[in-house]
Amino acid sequence: QVQLVESGGGLVQAGGSLRLSCVASGLPFSSRALGWFRQAPGKEREFVGAISGSGARTFYADSVKGRFTISRADTKNTVYLQMNSLKPEDTAVYYCATDRGLMVRPGTHSDEYDYWGQGTQVTISS
């Protein structure tokens, strides 16, 4: 049974930092690209960023580029999302997901991902 479990969310002030973690089990982790998405109340789920199966390539949405960093630790079956210079508009539930592997590069749309975590709430106060 595949399971993804996010953690690390919380309430921080604008300008602060958080590091989210996502631990995966039940699948060959090191070969899978992984992505982070977020969903704010009343909005559609949006792509935040992704990391390739090798970890050599990362991709980010323009809204987080330069502020967020994705990394992975395959020995721990874990992917991380380091979030710096947080803004109130970053407030959302953050999800990690495994890429289906249909394309050469990780997808940017939620339908390109198959397994999802339950999400972790991130709230940024102004």
C-alpha positions as CSV (number, residue, x, y, z in Angstrom):
1,Q,0.0,0.0,0.0
2,V,1.5,3.3,-1.1
3,Q,1.4,6.0,1.6
4,L,2.6,9.6,1.6
5,V,2.6,11.5,4.8
6,E,3.4,15.3,5.0
7,S,4.5,17.1,8.1
8,G,6.0,20.4,9.1
9,G,3.1,22.8,8.5
10,G,2.1,25.5,10.9
11,L,1.5,29.2,11.5
12,V,4.3,31.6,10.9
13,Q,4.6,35.3,10.3
14,A,5.3,36.8,6.9
15,G,9.0,36.7,6.1
16,G,9.5,33.5,8.1
17,S,10.4,30.0,7.0
18,L,9.1,26.5,7.2
19,R,10.3,23.1,6.0
20,L,7.8,20.6,5.0
21,S,8.6,16.9,4.8
22,C,6.9,14.1,2.9
23,V,7.7,10.5,3.8
24,A,6.7,7.8,1.3
25,S,6.3,4.1,1.7
26,G,5.1,1.2,-0.4
27,L,6.8,2.2,-3.7
28,P,10.2,2.3,-5.2
29,F,11.0,5.9,-4.0
30,S,14.3,6.6,-5.7
31,S,12.9,6.2,-9.2
32,R,9.9,8.4,-8.8
33,A,9.7,12.1,-9.5
34,L,7.8,13.9,-6.8
35,G,5.9,17.1,-6.7
36,W,4.4,19.6,-4.2
37,F,1.1,21.2,-4.8
38,R,-1.0,23.6,-2.7
39,Q,-4.6,24.5,-2.4
40,A,-6.0,27.6,-0.8
41,P,-9.6,28.0,0.3
42,G,-11.9,28.5,-2.7
43,K,-9.1,28.0,-5.1
44,E,-8.0,25.2,-7.4
45,R,-5.0,23.0,-6.5
46,E,-1.9,24.5,-8.0
47,F,1.6,23.3,-8.8
48,V,4.4,24.5,-6.4
49,G,7.4,22.5,-7.6
50,A,8.8,19.1,-8.4
51,I,12.0,17.2,-8.3
52,S,13.2,14.5,-10.7
53,G,13.7,10.9,-9.8
54,S,17.5,11.4,-9.6
55,G,17.2,14.7,-7.7
56,A,19.3,16.4,-10.3
57,R,16.5,18.6,-11.6
58,T,14.0,20.8,-9.9
59,F,11.2,22.8,-11.2
60,Y,9.2,25.6,-9.6
61,A,6.1,27.7,-10.2
62,D,7.0,31.3,-10.9
63,S,5.2,32.4,-7.7
64,V,7.7,30.5,-5.5
65,K,10.8,30.6,-7.6
66,G,13.8,31.9,-5.6
67,R,11.9,31.4,-2.3
68,F,11.2,27.7,-2.2
69,T,13.6,24.8,-2.6
70,I,12.8,21.1,-3.1
71,S,15.2,18.4,-2.1
72,R,15.1,14.6,-1.5
73,A,16.8,12.1,0.7
74,D,16.3,8.7,-0.9
75,T,17.8,6.8,2.1
76,K,14.9,8.2,4.1
77,N,12.2,8.0,1.4
78,T,11.7,11.7,2.0
79,V,11.2,14.8,0.0
80,Y,11.4,18.2,1.5
81,L,10.0,21.6,0.7
82,Q,12.0,24.5,2.2
83,M,10.0,27.6,2.2
84,N,11.6,31.0,2.9
85,S,10.4,34.6,2.7
86,L,6.9,33.4,3.2
87,K,4.0,35.6,2.2
88,P,0.3,35.6,3.3
89,E,-0.6,34.4,-0.2
90,D,1.4,31.2,0.5
91,T,-1.3,30.2,2.9
92,A,-2.7,26.8,1.8
93,V,-2.8,23.1,2.4
94,Y,0.3,21.7,0.9
95,Y,0.4,18.2,-0.7
96,C,3.1,16.0,-1.9
97,A,2.5,13.5,-4.7
98,T,4.3,11.0,-6.9
99,D,4.6,11.7,-10.6
100,R,3.1,9.0,-13.0
101,G,6.3,9.1,-15.0
102,L,4.5,9.7,-18.3
103,M,6.8,12.5,-19.4
104,V,10.5,13.0,-19.4
105,R,10.2,15.8,-16.9
106,P,8.0,15.9,-13.8
107,G,4.5,17.2,-14.5
108,T,3.0,20.5,-13.5
109,H,-0.6,19.3,-13.5
110,S,-2.3,17.3,-10.7
111,D,-3.5,14.7,-13.2
112,E,0.1,13.8,-13.9
113,Y,0.4,12.5,-10.4
114,D,-1.0,9.3,-8.9
115,Y,-0.4,9.0,-5.2
116,W,-1.1,11.9,-2.8
117,G,-0.5,12.7,0.8
118,Q,-3.2,14.0,3.1
119,G,-1.8,17.5,3.2
120,T,-0.4,19.8,5.8
121,Q,-1.7,23.3,6.6
122,V,0.5,26.3,6.2
123,T,-0.8,29.6,7.4
124,I,1.2,32.8,7.0
125,S,0.1,35.8,9.1
126,S,0.7,39.4,7.9
